[in-house]
Amino acid sequence: MDACHFRCAEGQAFEKGHFEREQTRTCALFDKTGAAESIDCSLFISGAAKMTAQNGFGQILSPLSVDEALAAMAHGAVPIAGATWVMRAPLRHEPLPGQLLSLSGLNDLHDLTIDTKCASLGAMTTHDKLAVALAPHADLSGLAAAAGNSANPGIRRVATLGGNIATSAFAASDLAPALLAADATVILATASGQKALPMETFLASRAGLGHGGLILRVEIPRSPRNAAHARLPMRKAGDYPCAIVSISVSVLAGMIADIRIAVGAVEPTARRWTALEDRLIGTAYDPARAEAEARKLTDGFTAREAIDAPGWYRLSVLPVLLRRAFLKLQAGV
Ligand SMILES: Cc1cc2nc3c(=O)[nH]c(=O)nc-3n(C[C@H](O)[C@H](O)[C@H](O)COP(=O)(O)OP(=O)(O)OC[C@H]3O[C@@H](n4cnc5c(N)ncnc54)[C@H](O)[C@@H]3O)c2cc1C
């Protein structure tokens, strides 16, 4: 077998033939065609992966290139980033994946660059890193607030951008509406090459992601807009929000020149509120008026009924969240 390299927790590269026999757990080694051969390995790739292994996961692979990752995914391996969603499979009464693929060794996925034209955010960027890096930039501050207020500090240190947006079953993602408002594009690696999908298109197609699409990064065009994010958790920090409004707006002489508004957690998938955008463009920047207009247009949503909140409640708080998002920007526009 023509072995590819995989990497263990300590960052040490190894391949078939160089492997030490005292290791006890199982990893797989893939050749260039993706064919796998089991080897023993107790060097798990991260704390989270170690925990999931003890809870019944099978093999954990740690590829060093996107091609190796795609080959493993083609054979059924499930990507694992921060593991904060994957590890909760039993709570959702879902089976644990038999073979996991750590993305931690894919260096490009950890890159984060911000220049005057584009913010390029690697899929493995954690929420806390996003929050810190984006906060100084007015046009990116909605995404910074989404990342910095999601979940709790422990989760924010490990949960990633890619993991947050990959799961179609996760309705309350904070990053999805913020990325919609920011006009983001998702860059995917697939067996047939790289694809750049506008966030809307990505969200509509991501249910099939498990069959081969690997999120590499998200790109956001820089703009002279201001952005804000308003969310409502039901009880305390750490709860999922029952409704989210993200806005990105440019204001000229007190009038709204352009605006993108995105709503999360209300329907199963985040989406733009284009009817409200159309109503507000060309009008004065006025939080109270924006709330009043929003109240007339909530019937365009089919709100989720779920254990945290009934659908009618999600709709009733949307206009208030919109006003709060407007108020956050009022001093700066
Ligand atoms: C108590 C708690 C509260 C939370 N509250 C919030 C909140 O308020 N707001 C919020 O937005 N999030 C919240 N989260 C986080 C959220 O629920 C997910 O757990 C998290 O976003 C998943 O990110 P991850 O990196 O851990 O993904 P993982 O669990 O590693 O993976 C999740 C899914 O994404 C896939 N995946 C991961 N990376 C990629 C990639 N690069 N390409 C393709 N597929 C990929 C995996 O295969 C898996 O299917 C909370 C989590 C917890 C535990």
The ligand as a Tripos MOL2 file, in Angstrom:
@<TRIPOS>MOLECULE
LIG
   53    58     1     0     0
SMALL
NO_CHARGES

@<TRIPOS>ATOM
      1 C1        -24.3820   24.3230   24.9610 C.3       1 LIG1
      2 C2        -24.1640   24.8290   23.5520 C.ar      1 LIG1
      3 C3        -24.7190   26.0420   23.1890 C.ar      1 LIG1
      4 C4        -24.5270   26.5300   21.8920 C.ar      1 LIG1
      5 N1        -25.0800   27.7270   21.5610 N.ar      1 LIG1
      6 C5        -24.8960   28.2120   20.3100 C.ar      1 LIG1
      7 C6        -25.4750   29.4500   19.9360 C.ar      1 LIG1
      8 O1        -26.1440   30.1190   20.7080 O.2       1 LIG1
      9 N2        -25.2570   29.8870   18.6570 N.ar      1 LIG1
     10 C7        -24.5090   29.1740   17.7570 C.ar      1 LIG1
     11 O2        -24.3660   29.6190   16.6270 O.2       1 LIG1
     12 N3        -23.9400   28.0050   18.1050 N.ar      1 LIG1
     13 C8        -24.1100   27.5010   19.3420 C.ar      1 LIG1
     14 N4        -23.5380   26.3240   19.6960 N.ar      1 LIG1
     15 C9        -22.6660   25.6360   18.7370 C.3       1 LIG1
     16 C10       -23.4640   24.8140   17.7360 C.3       1 LIG1
     17 O3        -24.5940   24.2060   18.2950 O.3       1 LIG1
     18 C11       -22.5880   23.7210   17.1330 C.3       1 LIG1
     19 O4        -22.2800   22.7980   18.1790 O.3       1 LIG1
     20 C12       -21.3070   24.2470   16.5300 C.3       1 LIG1
     21 O5        -21.5740   25.3330   15.6930 O.3       1 LIG1
     22 C13       -20.6320   23.1570   15.7180 C.3       1 LIG1
     23 O6        -19.3230   23.5710   15.4070 O.3       1 LIG1
     24 P1        -18.1330   22.5240   15.5410 P.3       1 LIG1
     25 O7        -16.9130   23.1610   14.9780 O.co2     1 LIG1
     26 O8        -18.0360   22.0070   16.9190 O.co2     1 LIG1
     27 O9        -18.6470   21.3980   14.5250 O.3       1 LIG1
     28 P2        -18.5530   19.8070   14.6390 P.3       1 LIG1
     29 O10       -19.3930   19.2930   15.7420 O.co2     1 LIG1
     30 O11       -17.1370   19.3690   14.5920 O.co2     1 LIG1
     31 O12       -19.2420   19.4620   13.2330 O.3       1 LIG1
     32 C14       -20.5970   19.8130   12.9990 C.3       1 LIG1
     33 C15       -20.9940   19.3120   11.6080 C.3       1 LIG1
     34 O13       -20.3070   20.0540   10.6200 O.3       1 LIG1
     35 C16       -19.5400   19.1920    9.7730 C.3       1 LIG1
     36 N5        -18.3300   19.9490    9.4660 N.ar      1 LIG1
     37 C17       -17.5110   20.5780   10.3390 C.ar      1 LIG1
     38 N6        -16.5600   21.2590    9.6850 N.ar      1 LIG1
     39 C18       -16.8020   21.0580    8.3610 C.ar      1 LIG1
     40 C19       -16.1630   21.5060    7.1700 C.ar      1 LIG1
     41 N7        -15.0870   22.3170    7.1840 N.pl3     1 LIG1
     42 N8        -16.6670   21.1110    5.9830 N.ar      1 LIG1
     43 C20       -17.7660   20.3090    5.9360 C.ar      1 LIG1
     44 N9        -18.4130   19.8560    7.0230 N.ar      1 LIG1
     45 C21       -17.9300   20.2320    8.2170 C.ar      1 LIG1
     46 C22       -19.3170   17.9330   10.5930 C.3       1 LIG1
     47 O14       -19.1310   16.8090    9.7770 O.3       1 LIG1
     48 C23       -20.6290   17.8480   11.3580 C.3       1 LIG1
     49 O15       -21.6200   17.2750   10.5440 O.3       1 LIG1
     50 C24       -23.7400   25.7920   20.9610 C.ar      1 LIG1
     51 C25       -23.1970   24.5600   21.3210 C.ar      1 LIG1
     52 C26       -23.4190   24.0760   22.6030 C.ar      1 LIG1
     53 C27       -22.8180   22.7370   22.9770 C.3       1 LIG1
@<TRIPOS>BOND
     1     1     2 1
     2     2     3 ar
     3     2    52 ar
     4     3     4 ar
     5     4     5 ar
     6     4    50 ar
     7     5     6 ar
     8     6     7 ar
     9     6    13 1
    10     7     8 2
    11     7     9 ar
    12     9    10 ar
    13    10    11 2
    14    10    12 ar
    15    12    13 ar
    16    13    14 ar
    17    14    15 1
    18    14    50 ar
    19    15    16 1
    20    16    17 1
    21    16    18 1
    22    18    19 1
    23    18    20 1
    24    20    21 1
    25    20    22 1
    26    22    23 1
    27    23    24 1
    28    24    25 2
    29    24    26 1
    30    24    27 1
    31    27    28 1
    32    28    29 2
    33    28    30 1
    34    28    31 1
    35    31    32 1
    36    32    33 1
    37    33    34 1
    38    33    48 1
    39    34    35 1
    40    35    36 1
    41    35    46 1
    42    36    37 ar
    43    36    45 ar
    44    37    38 ar
    45    38    39 ar
    46    39    40 ar
    47    39    45 ar
    48    40    41 1
    49    40    42 ar
    50    42    43 ar
    51    43    44 ar
    52    44    45 ar
    53    46    47 1
    54    46    48 1
    55    48    49 1
    56    50    51 ar
    57    51    52 ar
    58    52    53 1
@<TRIPOS>SUBSTRUCTURE
     1 LIG1         1 GROUP 0 **** ****
